[in-house]
Amino acid sequence: MELTKKTTILFSAELHRRLSRLAASRGVSLGELVREACESRYGVVGTASRREAASALAGLALPIGEPDAMKRESVPAPDELLP
């Protein structure tokens, strides 16, 4: 990934200390830690990542039933909810 834009973020001394320690423990820079958090929280992902995720999901062999049967199995009947 080519980094071409710069942003200045101000942290409290305590937050900066905690984030710096976390970055060091993970072996990454503070900037990389913040970028990863932004991508994770705000979903800033590219088309390639989305395609990879879709392919991984498509490759799963999961037991899937018919929609009506799945609904009956997952949503309790009204008389099961009331005493």
C-alpha distance (Angstrom), angle and dihedral (degrees) to the residues before:
residue distance angle dihedral
M1 . . .
E2 3.77 . .
L3 3.78 113.3 .
T4 3.80 110.2 -146.7
K5 3.81 107.4 150.5
K6 3.79 128.3 67.2
T7 3.80 127.2 -153.1
T8 3.77 128.8 -178.2
I9 3.81 116.2 -140.8
L10 3.78 123.6 -174.3
F11 3.83 117.8 -145.7
S12 3.77 131.0 -176.2
A13 3.81 112.9 -104.3
E14 3.82 91.0 -108.3
L15 3.81 95.0 49.7
H16 3.80 91.4 46.0
R17 3.82 90.4 51.3
R18 3.82 92.4 49.0
L19 3.80 94.1 46.2
S20 3.80 92.4 46.0
R21 3.79 90.8 52.3
L22 3.79 91.5 47.5
A23 3.80 91.5 49.5
A24 3.81 91.2 48.9
S25 3.80 91.8 49.0
R26 3.82 89.5 52.8
G27 3.78 92.9 44.6
V28 3.80 95.0 -119.7
S29 3.78 134.8 111.9
L30 3.78 122.4 -98.4
G31 3.81 88.0 -112.5
E32 3.80 91.7 54.7
L33 3.80 90.7 48.2
V34 3.82 90.7 52.9
R35 3.83 92.5 45.6
E36 3.82 90.9 51.4
A37 3.81 90.7 49.1
C38 3.82 91.4 50.3
E39 3.79 92.5 48.7
S40 3.79 91.5 47.5
R41 3.81 95.7 45.8
Y42 3.78 100.9 38.6
G43 3.79 101.1 30.9
V44 3.77 96.7 -122.0
V45 3.79 96.3 168.5
G46 3.74 132.0 143.4
T47 3.76 131.2 -121.7
A48 3.81 92.2 -99.9
S49 3.82 91.4 57.1
R50 3.79 91.4 48.9
R51 3.80 92.3 50.1
E52 3.79 90.9 48.4
A53 3.81 91.0 51.2
A54 3.81 92.0 47.5
S55 3.81 91.1 50.0
A56 3.80 91.1 49.8
L57 3.80 91.1 51.2
A58 3.80 92.6 46.1
G59 3.79 89.8 52.9
L60 3.80 94.4 56.6
A61 3.79 117.3 106.9
L62 3.78 102.1 -144.6
P63 3.80 127.9 165.4
I64 3.78 102.9 -111.8
G65 3.78 123.6 175.8
E66 3.75 133.2 -166.2
P67 3.83 113.9 -66.0
D68 3.83 94.4 -114.6
A69 3.81 92.4 49.7
M70 3.80 91.6 47.4
K71 3.80 90.7 50.7
R72 3.81 91.9 50.9
E73 3.80 90.0 50.1
S74 3.80 95.9 47.8
V75 3.81 105.2 36.1
P76 3.81 116.2 61.7
A77 3.77 119.9 -132.8
P78 3.84 115.5 -106.5
D79 3.82 92.7 -109.1
E80 3.83 89.2 56.4
L81 3.81 90.2 57.7
L82 3.81 97.6 48.9
P83 3.83 124.1 69.1
